[in-house]
Amino acid sequence: MKKQCWINLPVEDIDRSIKFFTHLGFTVQQQHGSGQAELFIGDNNVLVMLFPKETFRNFTRNELVDTTKSTEVLFSIDAQSREEVDELSRKVTEAGGTIFSAPSNNQGWMYGCGFADPDGHRWNVLYMDRSNMPQG
């Protein structure tokens, strides 16, 4: 049996989310008439389904996390260079997102930043220089 995994994410405004993620350079396809959209990430096309909050709540039969107070998940995306991290950070700000961790070095071999999309979901973009990765 072939396995596939979809990540489902509640959003307040599908159109705003589409505009935001498109500005960041992601491929987004809206499911016309369904009120949802598909966000494709990376070469392997990881699929994040964007659903209106009420639709998402009906799926989970649970209250949603208040992203101003809590974090349920951190989405991590790789970058090919430090410059790509910096560029994405700039685009996040331009598109209306929030940088919660400015681009910086981490552990001597990683460089990354953290941002929140317009719905407060947290994302991390990280360049890893594996040639400087500690051995052991």
Residue frames as a rotation matrix with the C-alpha (Angstrom) as fourth column:
MET 1
0.590 0.808 0.000 0.00
0.808 -0.590 0.000 0.00
0.000 0.000 -1.000 0.00
LYS 2
-0.325 -0.655 0.683 1.37
0.621 -0.692 -0.368 3.39
0.713 0.305 0.632 -0.98
LYS 3
0.199 0.323 -0.925 1.47
0.943 -0.322 0.090 5.86
-0.269 -0.890 -0.369 1.91
GLN 4
-0.333 -0.245 0.911 1.13
0.475 -0.878 -0.063 9.61
0.815 0.411 0.409 1.70
CYS 5
-0.242 0.202 -0.949 0.83
0.933 -0.220 -0.285 12.20
-0.266 -0.954 -0.135 4.42
TRP 6
0.002 0.298 0.955 -1.10
0.463 -0.846 0.263 15.47
0.886 0.441 -0.139 4.26
ILE 7
-0.779 -0.203 -0.593 -0.64
0.617 -0.415 -0.669 18.19
-0.110 -0.887 0.449 6.82
ASN 8
0.130 0.897 0.422 -3.88
0.775 -0.357 0.521 20.03
0.618 0.259 -0.742 7.57
LEU 9
-0.789 -0.485 -0.377 -3.73
0.613 -0.665 -0.426 23.63
-0.044 -0.568 0.822 8.77
PRO 10
0.306 0.946 -0.105 -6.57
0.937 -0.319 -0.143 25.91
-0.169 -0.054 -0.984 9.84
VAL 11
-0.835 -0.527 0.159 -6.53
0.548 -0.820 0.163 29.46
0.045 0.223 0.974 8.47
GLU 12
-0.349 0.691 -0.633 -8.75
0.269 -0.573 -0.774 32.46
-0.898 -0.441 0.014 9.00
ASP 13
0.546 0.445 -0.710 -8.74
-0.457 -0.551 -0.698 33.67
-0.702 0.706 -0.098 5.38
ILE 14
0.466 -0.334 0.819 -7.83
0.605 0.796 -0.019 31.32
-0.646 0.505 0.573 2.51
ASP 15
0.817 -0.122 0.564 -7.19
0.449 -0.480 -0.753 34.17
0.363 0.869 -0.337 0.06
ARG 16
0.755 -0.568 0.329 -4.84
-0.653 -0.701 0.288 35.93
0.067 -0.432 -0.899 2.49
SER 17
0.400 -0.604 0.690 -2.95
-0.207 0.674 0.709 32.66
-0.893 -0.426 0.144 3.06
ILE 18
0.621 -0.139 0.771 -2.66
0.732 0.453 -0.509 32.00
-0.278 0.881 0.383 -0.67
LYS 19
0.866 -0.284 0.411 -1.28
-0.023 -0.845 -0.535 35.49
0.499 0.454 -0.738 -1.23
PHE 20
0.640 -0.631 0.439 1.20
-0.697 -0.236 0.678 35.11
-0.324 -0.739 -0.590 1.67
PHE 21
0.315 -0.538 0.782 2.61
0.067 0.835 0.547 31.73
-0.947 -0.120 0.299 0.68
THR 22
0.741 -0.049 0.670 2.71
0.672 0.072 -0.737 32.61
-0.012 0.996 0.086 -3.02
HIS 23
0.863 -0.436 0.256 4.78
-0.397 -0.898 -0.192 35.70
0.313 0.064 -0.948 -2.15
LEU 24
0.403 -0.729 0.553 7.22
-0.603 0.243 0.760 33.42
-0.689 -0.639 -0.342 -0.31
GLY 25
-0.335 -0.551 -0.764 7.61
-0.942 0.188 0.277 31.39
-0.009 0.813 -0.582 -3.51
PHE 26
-0.693 0.159 0.704 5.57
-0.095 0.947 -0.307 28.30
-0.715 -0.279 -0.641 -2.65
THR 27
-0.845 0.495 -0.204 3.24
-0.139 0.166 0.976 26.64
0.517 0.853 -0.072 -5.13
VAL 28
-0.706 0.698 0.125 -0.35
-0.138 0.038 -0.990 27.06
-0.695 -0.715 0.070 -4.03
GLN 29
-0.845 0.531 -0.066 -3.40
0.051 0.203 0.978 25.61
0.533 0.822 -0.199 -5.75
GLN 30
-0.630 0.709 0.316 -6.87
-0.684 -0.314 -0.659 26.62
-0.368 -0.631 0.683 -4.70
GLN 31
-0.843 0.481 0.242 -9.55
0.519 0.846 0.125 23.98
-0.144 0.231 -0.962 -4.75
HIS 32
-0.861 0.495 0.118 -12.22
-0.392 -0.793 0.467 26.01
0.324 0.356 0.876 -6.54
GLY 33
0.032 0.998 -0.056 -15.57
-0.508 0.064 0.859 25.85
0.861 0.000 0.509 -4.86
SER 34
0.258 0.049 -0.965 -14.25
0.545 0.817 0.188 23.86
0.798 -0.574 0.184 -1.90
GLY 35
0.868 0.074 0.491 -12.97
-0.272 -0.757 0.594 26.76
0.416 -0.649 -0.637 0.19
GLN 36
0.709 -0.686 0.163 -9.58
0.138 0.362 0.922 25.12
-0.692 -0.631 0.352 0.68
ALA 37
0.714 -0.561 -0.420 -6.13
-0.660 -0.336 -0.672 25.31
0.236 0.757 -0.610 -0.89
GLU 38
0.852 -0.523 -0.020 -3.09
0.517 0.834 0.194 23.08
-0.085 -0.176 0.981 -1.32
LEU 39
0.692 -0.720 -0.038 0.37
-0.712 -0.691 0.126 24.38
-0.117 -0.060 -0.991 -0.43
PHE 40
0.885 -0.448 -0.129 3.26
0.370 0.843 -0.391 22.41
0.284 0.298 0.911 -1.95
ILE 41
0.721 -0.678 0.146 6.65
-0.628 -0.549 0.552 22.62
-0.294 -0.489 -0.821 -0.23
GLY 42
-0.057 -0.943 0.329 10.00
-0.592 0.297 0.749 21.45
-0.804 -0.152 -0.575 -1.58
ASP 43
-0.579 -0.322 -0.749 11.15
-0.811 0.317 0.491 19.04
0.079 0.892 -0.445 -4.25
ASN 44
-0.971 0.222 -0.086 9.14
0.231 0.966 -0.118 16.21
0.057 -0.134 -0.989 -2.70
ASN 45
-0.495 0.817 0.295 5.98
-0.285 -0.473 0.834 18.31
0.821 0.329 0.467 -2.77
VAL 46
-0.832 0.278 -0.479 5.08
0.550 0.308 -0.777 17.99
-0.069 -0.910 -0.409 0.89
LEU 47
-0.378 0.802 0.463 1.41
0.316 -0.359 0.878 18.91
0.870 0.478 -0.118 0.90
VAL 48
-0.890 0.227 -0.395 -0.09
0.309 -0.336 -0.890 21.29
-0.334 -0.914 0.229 3.44
MET 49
-0.286 0.885 0.367 -3.86
0.762 -0.022 0.647 21.58
0.580 0.465 -0.669 3.12
LEU 50
-0.999 0.021 0.025 -5.18
-0.030 -0.857 -0.515 25.02
0.011 -0.516 0.857 4.10
PHE 51
-0.332 0.934 -0.129 -8.72
0.772 0.348 0.532 24.84
0.541 0.077 -0.837 5.49
PRO 52
-0.066 0.419 0.906 -11.04
-0.396 -0.844 0.362 27.49
0.916 -0.335 0.222 6.90
LYS 53
-0.792 -0.351 0.500 -10.97
-0.568 0.120 -0.814 27.23
0.226 -0.929 -0.294 10.69
GLU 54
0.014 0.883 0.468 -14.57
-0.910 0.206 -0.361 26.00
-0.415 -0.421 0.807 10.97
THR 55
0.656 0.149 -0.740 -13.97
-0.573 0.737 -0.360 23.22
0.491 0.660 0.569 8.43
PHE 56
-0.355 -0.887 -0.297 -10.81
-0.318 0.413 -0.853 22.20
0.879 -0.208 -0.429 10.28
ARG 57
-0.635 0.187 0.749 -12.65
-0.766 -0.030 -0.642 22.25
-0.097 -0.982 0.162 13.63
ASN 58
0.493 0.869 -0.040 -15.30
-0.860 0.479 -0.174 19.93
-0.132 0.121 0.984 12.15
PHE 59
0.332 -0.470 -0.818 -12.56
-0.344 0.747 -0.569 17.46
0.878 0.470 0.086 11.15
THR 60
-0.627 -0.772 -0.107 -10.86
-0.139 0.246 -0.959 17.43
0.767 -0.586 -0.261 14.53
ARG 61
0.432 0.865 -0.257 -13.94
0.290 0.137 0.947 17.81
0.854 -0.483 -0.191 16.74
ASN 62
0.126 -0.508 -0.852 -11.71
0.985 -0.041 0.170 19.82
-0.122 -0.861 0.495 19.03
GLU 63
0.898 0.107 -0.426 -10.96
0.133 -0.991 0.031 23.44
-0.419 -0.085 -0.904 19.83
LEU 64
0.609 -0.700 0.373 -8.15
0.477 -0.053 -0.877 25.08
0.634 0.712 0.302 17.87
VAL 65
-0.050 -0.748 -0.662 -4.93
0.983 -0.155 0.101 26.33
-0.178 -0.645 0.743 19.42
ASP 66
0.964 0.206 -0.171 -4.82
0.194 -0.977 -0.085 30.07
-0.184 0.049 -0.982 20.05
THR 67
0.436 -0.854 0.283 -1.62
0.815 0.242 -0.526 30.81
0.381 0.460 0.802 18.11
THR 68
0.347 -0.321 0.881 -1.10
-0.263 -0.935 -0.237 34.05
0.900 -0.149 -0.409 20.02
LYS 69
0.464 -0.086 0.881 -0.61
-0.886 -0.055 0.461 32.01
0.008 -0.995 -0.102 23.21
SER 70
0.319 -0.270 0.909 0.43
-0.249 0.901 0.355 28.49
-0.915 -0.339 0.220 22.20
THR 71
-0.153 -0.399 -0.904 2.28
-0.988 0.079 0.133 26.57
0.018 0.914 -0.406 19.53
GLU 72
0.687 0.462 0.561 1.09
-0.473 0.870 -0.139 23.15
-0.552 -0.170 0.816 18.50
VAL 73
0.613 -0.479 0.628 3.64
0.700 0.698 -0.152 22.50
-0.365 0.533 0.763 15.76
LEU 74
0.232 -0.615 -0.754 6.75
-0.432 -0.759 0.486 24.03
-0.871 0.213 -0.442 14.17
PHE 75
0.936 0.069 0.346 7.09
0.280 0.453 -0.846 23.53
-0.216 0.889 0.405 10.42
SER 76
0.165 -0.950 -0.266 10.75
-0.174 -0.294 0.940 23.33
-0.971 -0.109 -0.214 9.38
ILE 77
0.983 0.103 0.149 11.93
0.140 0.084 -0.987 23.99
-0.114 0.991 0.068 5.84
ASP 78
0.164 -0.986 0.027 15.47
0.720 0.138 0.680 23.59
-0.675 -0.092 0.732 4.57
ALA 79
0.868 -0.050 -0.493 17.34
-0.315 -0.824 -0.471 26.29
-0.383 0.565 -0.731 2.68
GLN 80
0.781 -0.583 0.225 20.20
0.584 0.554 -0.593 25.86
0.221 0.595 0.773 0.24
SER 81
-0.304 -0.893 0.332 22.20
0.634 -0.450 -0.629 28.84
0.711 0.019 0.703 1.55
ARG 82
-0.521 0.039 -0.853 22.40
0.725 -0.507 -0.467 31.54
-0.450 -0.861 0.236 4.19
GLU 83
-0.964 0.126 -0.233 21.28
-0.223 -0.860 0.460 34.00
-0.142 0.495 0.857 1.51
GLU 84
-0.514 0.825 -0.235 18.12
0.144 0.353 0.925 31.98
0.846 0.442 -0.300 0.92
VAL 85
-0.198 0.395 -0.897 17.32
0.977 0.153 -0.148 32.21
0.079 -0.906 -0.416 4.65
ASP 86
-0.722 -0.151 -0.675 17.82
0.317 -0.940 -0.128 35.98
-0.615 -0.306 0.726 4.55
GLU 87
-0.921 0.378 -0.100 15.69
-0.256 -0.388 0.885 36.32
0.295 0.841 0.454 1.39
LEU 88
-0.297 0.852 -0.431 12.82
0.555 0.521 0.648 34.30
0.777 -0.046 -0.628 2.83
SER 89
-0.349 0.101 -0.932 12.97
0.883 -0.297 -0.363 36.35
-0.314 -0.949 0.015 6.03
ARG 90
-0.912 -0.022 -0.409 12.65
-0.087 -0.966 0.245 39.54
-0.400 0.259 0.879 3.97
LYS 91
-0.732 0.662 -0.162 9.74
-0.124 0.104 0.987 38.12
0.670 0.742 0.006 1.96
VAL 92
-0.331 0.605 -0.724 7.92
0.885 0.465 -0.016 37.04
0.327 -0.647 -0.689 5.15
THR 93
-0.533 0.069 -0.843 7.96
0.495 -0.783 -0.377 40.63
-0.686 -0.619 0.383 6.42
GLU 94
-0.934 0.155 -0.321 6.87
-0.343 -0.637 0.690 42.02
-0.098 0.755 0.648 3.04
ALA 95
-0.610 0.701 -0.368 3.97
0.044 0.494 0.868 39.56
0.791 0.514 -0.333 2.87
GLY 96
0.129 0.721 0.681 2.64
-0.675 -0.440 0.593 40.38
0.727 -0.536 0.429 6.35
GLY 97
0.553 -0.029 -0.833 4.21
0.450 0.851 0.269 37.62
0.701 -0.524 0.483 8.42
THR 98
0.816 -0.267 0.512 6.16
-0.559 -0.587 0.585 38.10
0.145 -0.764 -0.629 11.63
ILE 99
0.045 -0.871 -0.489 9.79
-0.059 0.487 -0.872 37.18
0.997 0.069 -0.030 12.29
PHE 100
0.933 0.271 0.238 10.01
-0.249 0.005 0.969 35.73
0.261 -0.963 0.072 15.82
SER 101
0.508 -0.853 0.118 13.65
0.286 0.296 0.911 34.67
-0.813 -0.429 0.395 15.49
ALA 102
0.701 -0.261 -0.664 15.86
-0.633 -0.657 -0.409 36.80
-0.330 0.707 -0.626 13.23
PRO 103
0.827 -0.449 -0.338 18.33
0.050 0.658 -0.751 35.06
0.560 0.604 0.567 10.92
SER 104
0.419 -0.712 0.563 21.29
-0.906 -0.293 0.304 33.91
-0.051 -0.638 -0.769 13.00
ASN 105
-0.328 -0.647 -0.689 23.90
-0.522 0.732 -0.438 31.19
0.787 0.216 -0.578 13.49
ASN 106
0.617 0.500 0.608 23.07
-0.787 0.382 0.485 28.20
0.010 -0.777 0.629 15.63
GLN 107
0.777 -0.316 0.544 25.54
-0.045 0.835 0.549 25.63
-0.628 -0.451 0.634 16.98
GLY 108
-0.079 -0.950 -0.302 28.24
-0.402 -0.247 0.882 26.72
-0.912 0.191 -0.363 14.53
TRP 109
-0.909 -0.289 0.301 26.86
0.120 0.510 0.852 24.82
-0.400 0.810 -0.429 11.53
MET 110
-0.148 0.918 0.369 23.27
0.989 0.141 0.046 25.98
-0.009 0.372 -0.928 11.14
TYR 111
-0.975 -0.010 -0.222 21.85
0.005 -1.000 0.023 29.32
-0.223 0.021 0.975 10.06
GLY 112
-0.503 0.853 0.141 18.16
0.754 0.353 0.554 29.99
0.422 0.385 -0.821 10.25
CYS 113
-0.886 0.350 0.303 15.21
-0.435 -0.854 -0.286 32.11
0.159 -0.385 0.909 11.25
GLY 114
-0.664 0.745 -0.066 11.72
0.714 0.605 -0.352 31.60
-0.222 -0.281 -0.934 12.61
PHE 115
-0.910 0.413 0.031 8.56
-0.379 -0.860 0.342 33.26
0.168 0.300 0.939 11.38
ALA 116
-0.496 0.848 0.187 4.82
0.331 0.384 -0.862 33.19
-0.803 -0.365 -0.472 11.92
ASP 117
-0.731 0.355 0.582 2.38
0.587 -0.105 0.803 33.26
0.346 0.929 -0.132 9.03
PRO 118
-0.637 0.489 0.596 -0.63
-0.399 -0.870 0.288 35.63
0.660 -0.055 0.749 9.19
ASP 119
0.490 0.842 -0.224 -2.55
-0.248 0.381 0.890 33.03
0.836 -0.380 0.396 11.24
GLY 120
0.441 -0.386 0.810 0.26
-0.897 -0.219 0.384 32.74
0.030 -0.896 -0.443 13.78
HIS 121
0.981 -0.163 0.105 1.45
0.162 0.987 0.020 29.27
-0.107 -0.003 0.994 12.72
ARG 122
0.485 -0.869 -0.097 5.20
-0.588 -0.406 0.699 28.99
-0.647 -0.283 -0.708 13.33
TRP 123
0.961 -0.272 0.052 7.70
0.194 0.530 -0.825 28.10
0.197 0.803 0.563 10.65
ASN 124
0.427 -0.902 -0.061 11.46
-0.186 -0.153 0.971 27.63
-0.885 -0.403 -0.233 10.72
VAL 125
0.961 -0.254 -0.108 13.78
-0.065 0.171 -0.983 27.94
0.268 0.952 0.148 7.72
LEU 126
0.623 -0.726 0.290 17.23
-0.299 0.121 0.947 26.47
-0.723 -0.677 -0.141 8.18
TYR 127
0.635 -0.593 -0.495 20.45
-0.500 0.173 -0.849 26.20
0.589 0.786 -0.187 6.20
MET 128
0.834 -0.376 0.404 22.69
-0.158 0.539 0.828 23.40
-0.529 -0.754 0.389 7.47
ASP 129
0.371 -0.818 -0.439 26.38
-0.844 -0.101 -0.526 23.44
0.386 0.566 -0.728 6.55
ARG 130
0.987 0.158 0.001 26.99
-0.147 0.917 0.370 19.73
0.057 -0.365 0.929 7.01
SER 131
0.339 -0.934 -0.113 30.74
0.304 0.222 -0.926 20.16
0.891 0.279 0.359 6.45
ASN 132
-0.512 -0.493 0.703 30.86
-0.456 -0.538 -0.709 21.92
0.728 -0.684 0.051 9.86
MET 133
0.597 0.800 0.060 28.46
-0.528 0.335 0.781 19.51
0.605 -0.497 0.622 11.56
PRO 134
-0.048 -0.621 0.782 29.95
-0.980 0.181 0.083 17.99
-0.193 -0.762 -0.618 14.72
GLN 135
-0.105 -0.080 -0.991 31.05
-0.470 0.883 -0.022 14.39
0.877 0.463 -0.130 14.31
GLY 136
-0.862 -0.337 0.379 30.16
-0.487 0.343 -0.803 11.80
0.141 -0.877 -0.459 16.86
